[in-house]
Amino acid sequence: MSFTLEKKEAKASPIRAKGSTILENDFGLKIVYNKYKTTCPLPKPESQLRFNLIFCHGTGFNKSIWNYHIRRLYQLSQSFQVPWFLDSVISIDAVGHGDSSLANYGKLGPVFCWDDGSRDVIEVIRHESDTTGDFQNNNESRNVLIGHSMGGYIACYAAFLAPSLFDSIIPFEAVIYSRPDGITIFKKLFSKIATLMLDTFDSEDEAKSYFSDFSFTKKFDRRVLDDYMADEIFAAKDPESGEDVYKIKCMKPHQISAYLGAFMSLPKGMSAIPHIRVPTLHVIGEKAKWNPPESVGWVRSAINKNYLAGTVDMKDGEHLVVGEQPDDTVEVIKYFINKRDAEFKKEKLEKPEVQLKGDKKAIFDKEFGAMMDFDLDNMYGYELATTEDVVKASKL
């Protein structure tokens, strides 16, 4: 595999929920992310479409949870097992997670609205586009946003906020459905969850044993778990005793903040789902129980039928399927990018700038002519809500 890997940093979105920082006007939050970049020669645009991928992790995890998947996808691309070319990849640490947690130490408040995480993703992509020219979503390269659990929510809401930045999205086991009694149920479960949350250990071996034998990561594929632990566990000094200890980057208060943030965020996510205007592959674990059972049908019916690009129920998959079944996860991603590669080549032919070879006057005359004639079906990009959309929205 031929690619570079660089740890980078960008400014977080300054538009954040009340209570998300200790000081109300502290806009100096950072987002740390891994950037992977192919070192292979880029293909000619007319011969092969380039794809860029953006990965978002779930609550309590970090950017390296996706390392294995990314290596496999580069391998598929560079060994010509797929028709598309993998160019640039980003894997992001959410604001209170991984290296972002360390970068923002002492600044974060107890409120983390997941839609702020979506704005952070948009900021990172724009930063990359402005500073390196990568992650252009155009006729030559396409951006696919992939997220798991909380990251699935973040992917969906980012696509709602900035559809022009993304070709498509793949939410795995997205947490984006809320029951009225959700917070009550969570409070009852939380006493058990909280006992599993440790963030300080006497030795590195003790920390690794925690993730391997006791935490909800104990069923992870070892290749994924090793990458995650290598990025999560670090040596530190106990501030009181001065002794050497080992800590995890997503400290317990930040984990709890992310879990509780769901209940402020999910109603917004549910309202946004019908208005996503990029192709969406909705993926669940066949045996997953973290989301309410009725959530699957609700999400799949709420997504506009023109943008529901497919559904996948991963065999034997549970909520943490991306860590427990990474090869199956890669196969799902591969399948969908293959699909989008073929579909976009056809969609591109419908673009006025392609049909009219970039002639601005011809495009202006054609598109504004259709508008003036109220020929809305032939205006590129104009979409009217259907009666079904309106009825659906009124029931949310």
C-alpha positions as CSV (number, residue, x, y, z in Angstrom):
1,M,0.0,0.0,0.0
2,S,1.3,3.4,-1.0
3,F,0.1,6.3,1.0
4,T,1.2,8.9,3.6
5,L,-0.3,9.4,7.0
6,E,-0.1,12.7,8.8
7,K,-1.7,13.8,12.0
8,K,-3.2,17.3,11.5
9,E,-5.3,19.9,13.3
10,A,-8.0,22.4,12.3
11,K,-10.2,24.9,14.1
12,A,-13.5,23.5,15.4
13,S,-16.7,25.2,14.4
14,P,-17.1,28.4,16.4
15,I,-20.9,27.9,16.3
16,R,-21.6,25.7,19.3
17,A,-24.3,24.9,21.8
18,K,-24.7,26.8,25.0
19,G,-22.6,25.1,27.7
20,S,-20.2,23.4,25.3
21,T,-17.3,25.4,26.6
22,I,-16.5,26.4,30.2
23,L,-16.1,30.1,29.1
24,E,-19.0,31.1,26.9
25,N,-16.9,32.9,24.3
26,D,-14.0,30.4,24.1
27,F,-13.9,29.8,20.4
28,G,-10.5,28.2,20.3
29,L,-11.4,24.6,20.2
30,K,-9.4,22.3,17.9
31,I,-10.2,19.1,15.9
32,V,-7.4,16.6,15.4
33,Y,-7.5,14.2,12.6
34,N,-5.5,11.7,10.6
35,K,-5.0,12.4,6.9
36,Y,-4.1,9.7,4.5
37,K,-3.0,10.6,1.0
38,T,-2.2,8.3,-1.9
39,T,1.4,8.4,-3.3
40,C,0.3,6.7,-6.5
41,P,-0.1,8.9,-9.6
42,L,-3.6,10.3,-10.0
43,P,-5.6,8.8,-12.8
44,K,-6.7,10.8,-15.8
45,P,-10.2,12.1,-15.0
46,E,-11.7,10.6,-18.1
47,S,-10.4,7.1,-17.2
48,Q,-11.1,6.8,-13.5
49,L,-13.2,8.6,-10.9
50,R,-11.3,9.5,-7.7
51,F,-13.0,9.0,-4.3
52,N,-12.1,10.7,-0.9
53,L,-13.4,9.2,2.3
54,I,-14.2,10.9,5.7
55,F,-14.7,8.7,8.7
56,C,-16.4,9.6,12.0
57,H,-16.2,7.3,15.1
58,G,-18.8,6.5,17.8
59,T,-19.0,7.7,21.4
60,G,-15.8,6.9,23.4
61,F,-13.7,5.9,20.4
62,N,-11.1,7.7,18.3
63,K,-9.9,8.3,14.8
64,S,-7.7,5.1,14.7
65,I,-10.8,2.9,15.0
66,W,-10.8,3.1,11.2
67,N,-7.1,2.5,10.5
68,Y,-7.7,-1.1,9.5
69,H,-10.6,-0.3,7.2
70,I,-8.6,2.5,5.5
71,R,-5.6,0.3,4.9
72,R,-7.8,-2.4,3.3
73,L,-9.6,0.2,1.1
74,Y,-6.2,1.5,-0.2
75,Q,-5.2,-2.1,-0.9
76,L,-8.3,-2.7,-2.9
77,S,-7.8,0.5,-4.9
78,Q,-4.1,0.1,-5.5
79,S,-4.4,-3.6,-6.5
80,F,-7.1,-2.7,-9.1
81,Q,-9.7,-4.8,-7.4
82,V,-12.2,-1.9,-7.7
83,P,-13.0,0.4,-10.6
84,W,-12.4,3.6,-8.6
85,F,-9.3,5.3,-7.3
86,L,-8.9,6.1,-3.6
87,D,-7.2,9.5,-3.2
88,S,-7.4,11.2,0.2
89,V,-8.9,10.0,3.5
90,I,-9.6,11.7,6.8
91,S,-10.4,10.1,10.1
92,I,-11.5,12.6,12.7
93,D,-11.3,12.7,16.5
94,A,-14.6,14.3,17.8
95,V,-14.1,17.3,20.0
96,G,-13.9,15.5,23.4
97,H,-12.3,12.3,22.0
98,G,-8.8,11.2,21.2
99,D,-6.2,13.8,20.5
100,S,-9.0,16.4,20.2
101,S,-9.8,15.8,23.8
102,L,-6.2,16.5,24.8
103,A,-6.0,19.6,22.5
104,N,-9.2,21.0,24.2
105,Y,-8.3,20.1,27.7
106,G,-9.7,22.6,30.2
107,K,-11.9,24.3,27.7
108,L,-14.8,21.9,27.1
109,G,-18.0,22.3,29.0
110,P,-20.4,19.4,29.8
111,V,-22.7,19.9,26.9
112,F,-21.8,18.2,23.6
113,C,-24.5,18.4,20.9
114,W,-23.8,16.0,18.2
115,D,-24.8,18.4,15.5
116,D,-21.8,20.5,16.6
117,G,-19.7,17.5,15.6
118,S,-21.3,17.7,12.2
119,R,-20.2,21.3,11.9
120,D,-16.7,20.3,12.9
121,V,-16.6,17.8,10.1
122,I,-17.6,20.5,7.6
123,E,-14.9,22.8,9.0
124,V,-12.2,20.1,8.6
125,I,-13.2,19.4,5.0
126,R,-13.2,23.1,4.1
127,H,-9.8,23.5,5.9
128,E,-8.4,20.7,3.8
129,S,-9.9,22.0,0.6
130,D,-8.7,25.5,1.2
131,T,-5.1,24.6,2.3
132,T,-4.3,21.5,0.1
133,G,-6.9,21.4,-2.6
134,D,-8.0,17.9,-1.6
135,F,-11.5,16.8,-0.8
136,Q,-13.1,18.6,-3.8
137,N,-16.5,17.2,-4.5
138,N,-16.8,17.7,-8.2
139,N,-16.8,15.9,-11.6
140,E,-13.4,14.4,-11.0
141,S,-13.4,13.4,-7.3
142,R,-16.2,12.6,-4.9
143,N,-16.4,12.7,-1.1
144,V,-18.1,9.9,0.8
145,L,-18.8,10.4,4.5
146,I,-18.9,7.3,6.7
147,G,-19.8,7.2,10.4
148,H,-20.6,4.7,13.1
149,S,-23.2,5.2,16.0
150,M,-22.7,8.8,17.1
151,G,-20.6,9.2,14.0
152,G,-23.5,8.0,11.9
153,Y,-25.6,10.8,13.3
154,I,-22.8,13.2,12.6
155,A,-22.5,12.0,9.0
156,C,-26.3,12.3,8.4
157,Y,-26.5,15.8,9.9
158,A,-23.4,17.0,8.1
159,A,-25.0,15.9,4.8
160,F,-28.2,17.8,5.8
161,L,-26.2,21.0,6.5
162,A,-23.8,20.9,3.5
163,P,-25.0,18.5,0.8
164,S,-22.7,20.0,-1.8
165,L,-19.7,18.8,0.1
166,F,-20.6,15.1,-0.2
167,D,-21.3,12.6,-2.9
168,S,-23.0,10.3,-0.4
169,I,-23.0,8.9,3.1
170,I,-22.8,5.5,4.8
171,P,-24.2,5.6,8.4
172,F,-23.4,2.3,10.3
173,E,-25.7,1.7,13.2
174,A,-26.5,5.4,13.3
175,V,-28.0,6.6,16.6
176,I,-30.5,9.1,15.2
177,Y,-33.9,8.0,16.5
178,S,-35.3,9.1,19.9
179,R,-38.2,7.7,21.9
180,P,-40.0,10.0,24.3
181,D,-38.9,7.9,27.3
182,G,-35.3,7.6,26.0
183,I,-33.6,9.7,28.7
184,T,-35.6,7.8,31.4
185,I,-34.4,4.4,30.1
186,F,-30.9,5.7,29.7
187,K,-30.7,6.9,33.3
188,K,-31.7,3.5,34.5
189,L,-29.0,1.9,32.3
190,F,-26.4,4.5,33.1
191,S,-25.4,3.2,36.5
192,K,-24.2,0.0,34.8
193,I,-22.5,1.8,31.9
194,A,-20.7,4.2,34.3
195,T,-19.1,1.4,36.2
196,L,-17.5,0.2,32.9
197,M,-16.0,3.6,32.3
198,L,-12.4,3.8,33.6
199,D,-9.9,6.4,32.4
200,T,-6.9,5.9,34.7
201,F,-4.8,2.8,35.2
202,D,-1.6,1.8,37.2
203,S,0.1,0.3,34.2
204,E,-0.2,0.0,30.4
205,D,-0.9,-3.7,30.7
206,E,-3.8,-2.9,33.0
207,A,-5.2,-0.4,30.6
208,K,-4.9,-2.9,27.7
209,S,-6.5,-5.6,29.8
210,Y,-9.4,-3.3,30.5
211,F,-10.1,-2.9,26.8
212,S,-9.4,-6.5,25.9
213,D,-11.3,-8.2,28.7
214,F,-13.8,-5.9,30.4
215,S,-14.9,-3.0,28.2
216,F,-17.5,-3.2,25.5
217,T,-14.5,-3.4,23.1
218,K,-13.7,-6.9,24.3
219,K,-15.3,-8.4,21.2
220,F,-13.4,-6.2,18.8
221,D,-11.3,-7.7,16.0
222,R,-7.7,-7.6,17.5
223,R,-6.4,-5.7,14.5
224,V,-8.9,-2.9,15.1
225,L,-8.5,-3.0,18.9
226,D,-4.7,-2.7,18.8
227,D,-4.9,0.4,16.6
228,Y,-7.5,1.9,18.9
229,M,-5.5,1.2,22.1
230,A,-2.2,2.5,20.6
231,D,-3.9,5.8,19.9
232,E,-5.9,6.0,23.1
233,I,-3.6,5.0,26.0
234,F,-0.9,7.4,27.1
235,A,1.5,7.8,30.0
236,A,0.9,10.7,32.5
237,K,1.6,11.9,36.0
238,D,-1.0,11.6,38.7
239,P,-1.6,15.3,39.8
240,E,-2.0,14.3,43.4
241,S,0.5,11.6,44.0
242,G,3.0,12.5,41.3
243,E,3.2,8.8,40.3
244,D,3.3,7.5,36.8
245,V,-0.1,6.3,35.5
246,Y,-1.7,5.4,32.2
247,K,-4.8,7.3,31.0
248,I,-7.1,7.2,28.1
249,K,-7.6,10.4,26.0
250,C,-11.4,10.3,26.1
251,M,-11.7,10.9,29.8
252,K,-14.8,9.8,31.7
253,P,-16.5,13.2,31.9
254,H,-16.2,13.7,28.1
255,Q,-17.6,10.2,27.5
256,I,-20.6,11.0,29.7
257,S,-21.0,14.3,28.0
258,A,-21.2,12.6,24.6
259,Y,-23.7,10.0,25.8
260,L,-26.0,12.7,27.3
261,G,-25.6,14.9,24.3
262,A,-27.6,12.4,22.3
263,F,-30.9,13.4,24.0
264,M,-30.4,17.1,23.1
265,S,-29.4,16.1,19.5
266,L,-31.7,13.3,18.4
267,P,-34.8,15.3,17.9
268,K,-32.9,17.6,15.5
269,G,-31.5,14.6,13.7
270,M,-35.0,13.1,13.3
271,S,-36.2,16.4,11.8
272,A,-33.2,16.5,9.4
273,I,-33.4,13.0,8.1
274,P,-36.3,13.6,5.6
275,H,-34.3,16.5,4.1
276,I,-31.0,14.8,3.4
277,R,-30.3,15.3,-0.3
278,V,-27.4,13.0,-0.9
279,P,-27.5,9.2,-1.6
280,T,-27.6,7.3,1.7
281,L,-26.8,3.7,2.4
282,H,-28.4,2.8,5.8
283,V,-26.5,0.0,7.5
284,I,-27.5,-1.9,10.7
285,G,-26.2,-4.9,12.6
286,E,-28.7,-7.7,12.2
287,K,-28.5,-8.5,15.9
288,A,-27.9,-5.0,17.2
289,K,-30.0,-3.8,20.2
290,W,-28.6,-0.4,21.1
291,N,-31.1,1.4,19.0
292,P,-34.8,0.8,19.7
293,P,-36.2,-1.9,17.4
294,E,-38.7,0.4,15.7
295,S,-35.9,2.9,14.8
296,V,-34.8,0.9,11.7
297,G,-38.1,1.1,9.9
298,W,-38.6,4.7,11.0
299,V,-35.2,5.9,9.6
300,R,-35.6,4.0,6.3
301,S,-39.1,5.3,5.8
302,A,-38.1,8.9,6.8
303,I,-35.2,9.1,4.3
304,N,-36.5,10.6,1.0
305,K,-37.0,7.6,-1.3
306,N,-35.0,9.3,-4.0
307,Y,-32.0,9.4,-1.8
308,L,-32.3,6.1,0.0
309,A,-29.5,4.4,-2.0
310,G,-29.9,1.1,-0.3
311,T,-30.1,-0.8,3.0
312,V,-27.8,-3.4,4.5
313,D,-28.5,-5.7,7.5
314,M,-25.0,-7.0,8.4
315,K,-25.3,-10.7,9.2
316,D,-24.7,-11.5,12.9
317,G,-23.7,-7.8,13.4
318,E,-24.2,-6.0,16.7
319,H,-24.0,-2.3,17.4
320,L,-20.2,-2.3,17.4
321,V,-20.2,-4.1,14.1
322,V,-17.5,-1.9,12.5
323,G,-15.0,-3.0,15.2
324,E,-16.2,-6.6,15.5
325,Q,-16.6,-7.3,11.8
326,P,-14.1,-5.0,10.0
327,D,-13.8,-7.1,6.9
328,D,-17.5,-7.2,6.4
329,T,-17.6,-3.5,7.0
330,V,-15.0,-3.0,4.3
331,E,-17.1,-5.1,1.9
332,V,-20.1,-2.9,2.5
333,I,-18.1,0.3,1.9
334,K,-16.6,-1.3,-1.3
335,Y,-20.0,-2.3,-2.5
336,F,-21.4,1.1,-2.1
337,I,-18.5,3.0,-3.7
338,N,-18.7,0.6,-6.6
339,K,-22.4,1.5,-6.9
340,R,-21.7,5.3,-6.6
341,D,-18.9,5.1,-9.1
342,A,-21.3,3.7,-11.7
343,E,-24.2,5.9,-10.8
344,F,-22.2,9.2,-10.7
345,K,-20.8,8.6,-14.2
346,K,-24.4,8.6,-15.4
347,E,-25.4,11.5,-13.2
348,K,-22.5,13.6,-14.5
349,L,-23.9,13.4,-18.0
350,E,-27.1,15.2,-16.9
351,K,-25.2,18.3,-15.5
352,P,-25.7,21.4,-17.7
353,E,-21.9,22.2,-17.5
354,V,-21.1,18.8,-19.0
355,Q,-23.9,18.8,-21.6
356,L,-23.0,22.4,-22.7
357,K,-19.2,22.0,-22.2
358,G,-18.9,24.7,-19.6
359,D,-20.4,27.4,-21.9
360,K,-21.7,29.8,-19.2
361,K,-24.0,31.8,-21.5
362,A,-25.5,28.6,-22.9
363,I,-26.1,27.3,-19.4
364,F,-27.5,30.6,-18.2
365,D,-30.0,30.8,-21.2
366,K,-31.0,27.2,-20.8
367,E,-31.5,27.1,-17.0
368,F,-33.0,30.6,-16.6
369,G,-35.2,29.9,-19.6
370,A,-36.6,26.9,-17.9
371,M,-37.2,28.9,-14.8
372,M,-39.0,31.8,-16.6
373,D,-41.2,29.2,-18.3
374,F,-41.9,27.5,-15.0
375,D,-40.5,24.3,-16.5
376,L,-39.3,23.3,-13.1
377,D,-38.9,19.6,-14.0
378,N,-36.1,20.7,-16.4
379,M,-34.3,23.1,-14.1
380,Y,-31.2,21.3,-12.9
381,G,-31.1,21.0,-9.1
382,Y,-34.6,22.3,-8.5
383,E,-36.6,19.9,-6.3
384,L,-40.2,20.4,-5.1
385,A,-41.3,18.6,-1.9
386,T,-43.9,15.9,-2.8
387,T,-47.2,15.6,-1.0
388,E,-45.7,12.5,0.7
389,D,-42.8,14.6,1.9
390,V,-45.1,17.2,3.4
391,V,-47.3,14.7,5.1
392,K,-44.2,12.8,6.5
393,A,-42.7,16.0,7.8
394,S,-46.0,17.0,9.5
395,K,-45.9,13.7,11.5
396,L,-42.4,14.2,12.8
